[in-house]
Amino acid sequence: MTDITLNSSMAEGAPIQPASRPNLDKGFNPLTMIIFFGILAAGLLFVSYSIYSDVDATGTRVTSYLPYILLFVALLIALGFEFVNGFHDTANAVATVIYTHSLPAEVAVMWSGLFNFLGVLFSTGAVAFGIVSLLPVELILQVGSSAGFAMVFALLIAAILWNLGTWYFGLPASSSHTLIGSIIGVGVANALMRGRDGTSGVDWGKATEIGYALLLSPLVGFVCAAVLLLLLKMIVRNPALYAAPEGNKAPPLWIRGLLIATCTGVSFAHGSNDGQKGMGLIMLILIGTVPTAYALNRALPESQVAQFQQTSEAASKVVAAKGAGHSIIGNPRPAVTLYVAEHKISEGTYPSLAVLVKDVGDQVAKYGSLNKVPAEVVGNTRNDMYLTSEAIRFLMKDKENDLNKEEVATLNAYKGSLDQATKFIPTWVKVAVAIALGLGTMIGWKRIVITVGEKIGKTHLTYAQGAASAELVAAATIGAADMFGLPVSTTHVLSSGVAGAMAANGSGLQIATIRNMVMAWVLTLPAAILLSGTLYVIFSRVF
């Protein structure tokens, strides 16, 4: 094994020690692979059985296999995005434990894959539907149409293509950044194709909120990692913490435990945040292909359905009072859809919304349970609920809404009830995404690991730089973002954290790598917008 030509400057005047490059070429143990593929097969069987049982439980007769073929292809593409996300992003979590010889590469990858899996399973779903809310509402409402499939295929394929390109060149670009760009591209293209201004095709308020999270997360990673390292040097005087590994020697037990713990935290946080980015899109695919099983949360207990009736009645009174003096004849949905698309309150907004709220309440009351909504109307009921929820969401942000605190609380409670019925993620979807992430981690981790471990700083990664600074800051930042339902980039946070720790330690940065990372960060958004917009136009004419 060849030694890295970079040496680590030891703190507290300790002598410089040569650090060996970790063995990145050792394969997995055959028994480990047998166990892994056994788990993979069991997961796929569980997913297949879950889809079958969910559809069968609705009593729907299968008259055409075309929706299921579309479902298979769309799920394959969506899980392909998560697969690429796995080997593109998760590699960041294992780079530090590998380059400090805390764990062999193959063990680190398996360990990270396990906690990515757990992170996905315990995720809240808030990030998943935060991503979906960026999409044009008219496309979400017709997700089962040709335009809906064109949307999903365009944004996922564009994200996969850009991720594969940056991975090939070993650049730690952001999968989150890429997906957001792809969604914006579809929204802009859809608006232009409908003769509207391109800026009207995206919820720019939500896009700006997510953009701030993506923009600030690498700055937070850089600054916080640097500050934490400097504080650590002042508080903990143990020179071993600031040393690079000696040859292939593992670090002292307590340092090793700290490094593995922070790697575990980043892996879990990555699964809980990044794993959700495809979940919302998978739910759109399911709603479009098999709405009878997935348009409404049929597992919602009857107690919550009763609560829905109460919040619906209260919300109906609030909205009806705001629309008093105006009457709506005919279908209220176009006026509400126009408000959601343009975010401008007109004299027809409140009365139309009042009628729609009453309609939704009447539909649920008629059947008594979401599980009893007939197959032929379940799609319409779900669309009415989603449209109402989105209209209320925008009303909460609108400065002209003329709502007091009590009315806002009433409408928010009603929106929560609507979201429970429409914004849910079945366990098998989480399992499928977790498998895709884990499999991607095991296959393509090496390129990004080498960039993070060798090409950011001019010296070998020390224990403090890897664990206490970069990994700890990354885990905390991503975990906080998950709580607030904001997608952030694991790649940006951790790689910028490594750079911040290197800068604070006076270790120096490799400018060429930093320049390439910044270029990838700058180009990702426009490239993804252009790719997805172009693909959407092409697919719209093909489907």
C-alpha positions in Angstrom: 0.0 0.0 0.0 1.5 3.3 -1.0 1.8 6.1 1.5 0.0 9.4 0.9 2.6 12.0 0.0 0.8 14.5 2.3 1.8 14.6 6.0 -0.2 15.8 8.9 0.9 18.6 11.1 0.5 17.4 14.7 -0.7 19.7 17.4 1.1 20.6 20.5 4.6 20.2 18.9 4.3 16.4 18.4 6.5 15.0 15.7 5.1 14.6 12.1 4.0 11.1 11.4 3.5 9.6 7.9 -0.1 8.4 7.3 -0.8 5.5 5.0 -3.5 5.6 2.4 -6.4 3.3 3.4 -7.1 0.2 1.3 -10.0 1.1 -0.9 -9.8 -1.9 -3.2 -10.6 -4.7 -0.7 -13.8 -6.5 -1.7 -16.7 -7.5 0.5 -16.6 -10.8 2.4 -18.7 -13.4 0.4 -20.8 -14.2 3.5 -21.5 -10.5 3.9 -22.7 -10.3 0.3 -24.9 -13.3 0.7 -26.5 -11.8 3.8 -26.9 -8.4 2.1 -28.5 -9.8 -1.1 -30.7 -12.0 1.1 -32.0 -8.8 2.9 -32.3 -7.2 -0.5 -34.4 -10.0 -1.9 -36.6 -10.0 1.2 -37.1 -6.3 0.9 -38.1 -6.6 -2.8 -40.6 -9.4 -1.9 -42.0 -7.2 0.8 -42.4 -4.3 -1.6 -44.1 -6.5 -4.2 -46.4 -8.1 -1.7 -47.4 -4.7 -0.2 -48.3 -3.3 -3.6 -50.4 -6.4 -4.4 -52.2 -6.4 -1.0 -52.8 -2.6 -1.1 -54.5 -2.9 -4.6 -56.3 -6.1 -3.7 -57.7 -4.5 -0.5 -59.5 -1.9 -2.5 -61.4 -4.6 -4.5 -60.4 -3.0 -7.8 -60.6 -5.3 -10.8 -57.6 -5.4 -13.0 -58.8 -4.6 -16.6 -55.5 -3.4 -18.0 -51.9 -4.0 -17.1 -50.7 -0.7 -18.7 -50.9 1.3 -15.4 -48.8 -1.4 -13.7 -46.2 -1.3 -16.5 -46.0 2.5 -16.1 -45.8 2.1 -12.4 -42.9 -0.4 -12.7 -41.0 1.9 -15.1 -41.6 5.0 -13.0 -40.7 3.3 -9.8 -37.5 2.0 -11.4 -36.5 5.6 -12.4 -37.4 7.0 -9.0 -35.4 4.4 -7.2 -32.6 4.8 -9.7 -32.4 8.4 -8.5 -32.1 7.2 -4.9 -29.6 4.6 -5.9 -27.4 7.3 -7.5 -28.0 9.5 -4.5 -26.6 6.7 -2.4 -23.3 6.4 -4.0 -23.0 10.1 -4.7 -23.8 11.5 -1.3 -23.4 8.8 1.3 -19.7 8.5 0.5 -19.2 11.7 2.4 -20.3 10.1 5.6 -17.7 7.3 5.4 -14.7 9.3 4.1 -13.6 10.4 7.6 -13.7 7.0 9.3 -11.9 5.4 6.4 -9.1 7.9 6.2 -8.5 7.9 9.9 -8.4 4.1 9.8 -11.2 3.9 12.3 -13.0 1.3 10.2 -11.9 -0.7 7.1 -13.6 0.7 3.9 -15.9 -2.3 3.4 -17.1 -2.3 7.0 -17.6 1.5 7.0 -19.7 1.3 3.9 -21.9 -1.5 5.3 -22.3 0.3 8.6 -23.3 3.6 6.8 -25.7 1.7 4.6 -27.4 0.2 7.7 -27.9 3.6 9.3 -29.0 5.2 6.1 -31.7 2.4 6.0 -32.8 3.2 9.5 -32.8 7.0 8.8 -35.1 6.5 5.9 -37.5 4.2 8.0 -37.7 6.8 10.8 -38.1 9.9 8.6 -41.0 12.1 9.1 -42.0 12.7 5.5 -42.0 16.5 5.9 -39.1 17.0 3.4 -40.8 14.7 0.9 -43.9 16.8 0.6 -41.9 20.0 0.9 -40.3 19.0 -2.4 -43.6 18.1 -4.0 -45.1 21.5 -3.1 -42.7 23.1 -5.5 -44.4 21.5 -8.5 -47.1 23.3 -10.4 -50.5 22.4 -8.8 -52.2 21.8 -12.1 -49.7 19.0 -12.9 -50.1 17.5 -9.4 -53.8 17.4 -9.9 -53.5 15.6 -13.2 -50.5 13.4 -12.2 -52.1 10.3 -13.8 -52.3 12.0 -17.2 -49.6 12.2 -19.9 -48.5 15.6 -18.6 -48.1 14.2 -15.1 -45.9 11.3 -16.3 -43.9 13.7 -18.5 -43.3 15.8 -15.4 -42.1 12.9 -13.2 -39.9 11.3 -15.8 -38.3 14.6 -16.9 -37.3 15.8 -13.5 -36.0 12.4 -12.3 -34.0 11.6 -15.4 -32.5 15.1 -15.5 -31.4 14.7 -11.8 -30.0 11.2 -12.5 -28.0 12.4 -15.5 -26.4 15.4 -13.7 -25.6 13.3 -10.6 -23.9 10.6 -12.7 -21.9 13.3 -14.6 -20.6 14.9 -11.4 -20.0 11.5 -9.8 -17.9 10.4 -12.8 -15.6 13.3 -12.3 -15.5 12.8 -8.5 -17.2 16.1 -7.7 -19.2 16.3 -4.5 -22.2 18.0 -6.1 -25.6 18.1 -4.3 -28.4 15.7 -5.2 -30.8 18.0 -3.4 -29.6 21.0 -5.4 -30.0 18.9 -8.6 -33.6 17.8 -7.8 -34.7 21.3 -6.9 -33.3 22.6 -10.2 -35.1 19.8 -12.1 -38.4 20.7 -10.4 -37.9 24.4 -11.3 -37.1 23.4 -14.9 -40.3 21.4 -15.3 -42.4 24.2 -13.7 -40.9 26.9 -15.9 -41.3 24.8 -19.1 -44.9 24.0 -18.2 -45.8 27.6 -17.6 -44.2 28.7 -21.0 -46.0 25.9 -22.8 -49.3 27.1 -21.4 -48.6 30.7 -22.6 -47.9 32.0 -19.2 -44.8 33.8 -17.8 -42.1 31.3 -16.9 -41.9 32.7 -13.4 -45.5 31.7 -12.7 -44.7 28.0 -12.9 -43.0 27.5 -9.6 -43.9 28.3 -5.9 -41.0 30.8 -5.6 -41.7 31.4 -1.9 -41.1 27.7 -1.1 -38.2 27.6 -3.7 -36.6 30.6 -2.0 -37.0 29.0 1.4 -35.4 25.8 0.2 -32.8 27.8 -1.7 -31.7 29.6 1.5 -31.3 26.2 3.2 -29.1 24.9 0.3 -27.1 28.2 0.1 -26.5 28.5 3.8 -25.8 24.9 4.6 -22.3 24.8 3.1 -21.5 28.1 4.8 -22.7 26.7 8.1 -20.7 23.6 7.5 -17.5 25.6 6.8 -17.8 28.2 9.6 -19.1 25.8 12.3 -16.5 23.1 11.6 -13.7 25.7 11.8 -15.0 27.3 15.0 -15.6 23.9 16.6 -12.1 22.8 15.8 -10.6 26.0 17.3 -12.7 25.6 20.5 -11.7 22.0 20.8 -8.1 22.9 20.7 -8.6 25.3 23.5 -10.6 22.9 25.7 -9.1 19.5 24.9 -5.3 19.5 25.1 -4.8 15.8 24.1 -2.3 15.9 21.1 -3.6 12.5 19.9 -6.9 14.1 18.8 -5.1 16.4 16.4 -2.8 13.8 14.9 -3.0 12.1 11.6 -3.1 8.2 11.8 0.4 6.6 12.2 0.7 4.3 9.2 -2.2 1.9 9.1 -2.6 2.0 12.9 -6.2 2.5 14.2 -6.8 5.5 16.5 -7.1 5.2 20.3 -10.3 3.6 21.4 -12.1 6.7 22.6 -11.2 8.6 19.4 -12.3 5.7 17.3 -15.6 5.5 19.1 -16.1 9.3 18.5 -15.4 9.0 14.8 -17.7 6.0 14.4 -20.5 7.7 16.4 -20.3 10.9 14.2 -20.2 8.8 11.0 -23.3 7.0 12.3 -25.0 10.3 13.0 -24.3 11.6 9.5 -25.5 8.4 7.9 -28.7 8.4 9.8 -29.3 12.1 9.2 -28.6 11.6 5.5 -31.1 8.7 5.3 -33.8 10.7 7.1 -33.3 13.9 4.9 -32.0 12.7 1.5 -34.0 9.5 1.5 -37.2 11.6 1.5 -36.4 13.5 -1.7 -37.7 10.7 -3.9 -40.5 9.6 -1.6 -42.9 12.4 -2.5 -42.3 11.8 -6.2 -42.9 8.0 -5.7 -46.2 8.9 -4.0 -47.1 11.0 -7.0 -46.3 8.1 -9.3 -48.5 5.8 -7.1 -51.4 8.3 -7.1 -51.2 8.6 -10.9 -51.0 4.9 -11.6 -53.1 3.2 -8.9 -55.2 6.0 -7.3 -57.7 3.6 -5.7 -54.9 2.3 -3.3 -52.8 5.4 -2.8 -54.7 8.6 -3.4 -56.1 8.6 0.1 -54.7 7.4 3.4 -57.0 4.4 3.9 -55.2 3.5 7.1 -56.3 6.7 8.8 -58.2 5.6 12.0 -61.9 6.5 12.3 -61.1 8.7 15.3 -59.1 11.0 13.1 -61.8 11.0 10.5 -64.2 12.2 13.2 -61.7 14.9 14.1 -61.6 15.8 10.4 -65.3 16.5 10.5 -64.9 18.9 13.4 -62.0 20.8 11.8 -63.8 20.9 8.5 -67.0 22.4 10.0 -65.0 25.0 11.8 -62.9 25.9 8.7 -66.1 26.1 6.6 -67.6 28.7 8.9 -64.4 30.9 8.8 -64.1 30.8 5.0 -67.8 31.2 4.4 -67.8 34.3 6.6 -64.9 35.8 4.5 -66.9 35.1 1.4 -70.2 36.5 2.7 -72.1 38.6 0.1 -70.8 36.6 -2.9 -72.2 33.4 -4.3 -70.7 30.9 -6.6 -72.8 29.1 -9.3 -71.1 26.0 -10.8 -67.8 24.5 -10.3 -65.6 26.3 -7.6 -62.4 24.4 -8.5 -61.1 26.7 -11.4 -61.2 29.8 -9.2 -59.4 28.0 -6.4 -56.8 26.5 -8.8 -56.3 30.0 -10.3 -55.6 31.4 -6.8 -53.1 28.6 -6.0 -51.3 29.2 -9.4 -51.2 33.0 -9.3 -51.4 33.7 -5.5 -53.8 36.6 -6.0 -56.9 37.0 -3.9 -60.0 38.0 -6.0 -63.6 38.4 -5.0 -64.3 34.8 -6.1 -61.5 33.3 -4.0 -63.2 33.0 -0.6 -66.7 32.0 -1.8 -65.2 29.4 -4.2 -63.0 28.0 -1.4 -66.0 28.0 0.9 -67.9 25.8 -1.5 -64.9 23.5 -2.0 -64.4 23.1 1.8 -68.1 22.2 2.1 -67.9 19.7 -0.8 -64.9 17.9 0.8 -66.6 17.7 4.1 -69.8 16.4 2.5 -67.8 13.7 0.6 -66.1 12.4 3.8 -69.4 12.6 5.8 -71.2 10.7 3.0 -68.9 7.7 3.2 -68.0 7.9 6.9 -64.4 6.7 6.4 -61.7 7.2 3.8 -61.5 3.4 3.5 -65.1 3.4 2.1 -64.7 6.1 -0.6 -65.6 4.3 -3.9 -62.8 3.6 -6.4 -64.3 5.7 -9.1 -64.4 8.9 -7.0 -61.3 8.5 -4.9 -59.1 10.5 -7.3 -61.4 13.4 -7.3 -61.8 13.4 -3.5 -58.0 13.4 -3.1 -57.6 16.3 -5.7 -60.2 18.4 -3.9 -58.4 17.8 -0.5 -55.0 18.6 -2.0 -56.3 21.7 -3.8 -58.0 23.0 -0.6 -54.9 22.3 1.5 -52.7 24.2 -1.0 -55.1 27.1 -1.1 -55.1 27.4 2.7 -51.3 27.2 2.7 -51.0 30.2 0.4 -53.7 32.1 2.3 -51.6 31.8 5.4 -48.7 33.5 3.6 -50.9 36.1 1.9 -50.6 39.6 3.5 -54.1 40.4 2.1 -55.8 37.4 3.8 -57.5 39.5 6.5 -57.4 36.6 9.0 -57.0 37.0 12.7 -55.0 34.6 15.0 -58.0 32.4 15.9 -59.0 32.0 12.2 -55.5 31.2 11.2 -55.3 28.5 14.0 -58.7 27.0 12.8 -57.6 26.9 9.1 -54.2 25.4 10.1 -55.9 22.6 12.1 -58.1 21.9 9.1 -55.1 21.8 6.8 -53.4 19.4 9.1 -56.4 17.1 8.8 -56.4 17.3 5.0 -52.6 16.6 5.0 -53.1 13.5 7.1 -55.5 12.1 4.5 -53.4 13.0 1.4 -49.7 13.3 2.5 -48.7 9.9 3.8 -45.9 7.5 3.0 -46.5 3.7 3.2 -43.8 1.7 5.0 -43.0 -0.3 1.8 -42.1 3.0 0.0 -39.6 3.8 2.8 -38.2 0.2 2.6 -37.8 0.5 -1.2 -36.0 3.8 -0.9 -33.8 2.5 1.9 -32.7 -0.5 -0.2 -31.9 1.8 -3.2 -29.8 4.1 -1.0 -28.0 1.2 0.7 -27.3 -0.5 -2.6 -26.0 2.7 -4.1 -23.7 3.2 -1.1 -22.1 -0.2 -1.5 -21.4 0.2 -5.2 -20.2 3.7 -6.1 -18.7 5.2 -2.9 -15.0 5.2 -3.9 -14.8 8.3 -6.2 -16.3 10.8 -3.8 -14.5 9.3 -0.8 -11.1 9.9 -2.5 -12.1 13.5 -3.2 -13.1 14.2 0.4 -10.3 12.2 2.0 -7.4 13.3 -0.2 -8.2 16.3 -2.4 -9.7 19.0 -0.2 -6.9 19.7 2.2 -3.1 19.6 1.6 -2.5 17.4 4.6 -3.9 14.1 5.8 -7.2 14.3 7.7 -6.8 14.3 11.4 -9.1 12.8 14.0 -10.4 16.1 15.2 -11.0 17.4 11.7 -12.9 14.3 10.7 -15.0 13.6 13.8 -15.5 16.5 16.1 -15.6 19.1 13.4 -16.9 18.0 9.9 -19.0 15.0 10.9 -20.5 16.4 14.1 -21.5 19.7 12.3 -22.9 17.8 9.3 -25.1 15.5 11.5 -26.4 18.4 13.6 -27.1 20.6 10.5 -28.9 17.9 8.5 -30.9 16.7 11.6 -32.1 20.3 12.3 -33.1 20.7 8.6 -35.1 17.5 8.8 -37.0 18.7 11.8 -38.0 21.9 9.8 -38.8 19.9 6.6 -36.0 21.6 4.6 -33.9 19.6 2.2 -30.2 20.3 2.6 -27.1 18.8 1.0 -25.2 16.3 2.9 -22.4 16.7 0.3 -22.2 20.4 0.7 -22.3 20.4 4.5 -19.7 17.7 5.0 -17.2 18.6 2.3 -17.4 22.3 3.3 -17.0 21.1 6.9 -13.8 19.3 6.0 -12.6 22.4 4.2 -13.4 24.6 7.2 -11.5 22.2 9.6 -8.5 22.2 7.3 -8.5 26.0 7.0 -8.8 26.4 10.8 -6.0 24.0 11.4 -3.7 25.9 9.0 -3.4 22.7 6.9 -4.1 24.5 3.6 -6.6 23.8 0.9 -6.2 22.3 -2.6 -7.5 25.2 -4.6 -8.2 23.2 -7.7 -10.6 20.9 -5.9 -12.3 23.8 -4.1 -12.7 25.6 -7.4 -14.2 22.5 -9.0 -16.6 22.0 -6.1 -17.7 25.7 -6.3 -18.1 25.3 -10.1 -20.3 22.2 -9.6 -22.3 24.1 -7.0 -22.8 27.1 -9.3 -23.6 25.1 -12.4 -25.9 22.5 -10.8 -29.0 24.6 -10.7 -29.0 26.1 -14.2 -27.9 22.7 -15.7 -30.7 20.8 -14.0 -33.2 23.5 -15.0 -32.2 23.3 -18.6 -32.0 19.5 -18.7 -35.4 18.9 -17.0 -37.2 21.7 -19.0 -35.9 20.3 -22.3 -36.9 16.7 -21.3 -40.3 17.8 -20.2 -41.0 19.5 -23.6 -39.9 16.3 -25.4 -41.8 13.9 -23.1 -45.0 16.1 -23.3 -45.0 15.4 -27.1 -44.1 11.8 -26.8 -46.7 10.6 -24.2 
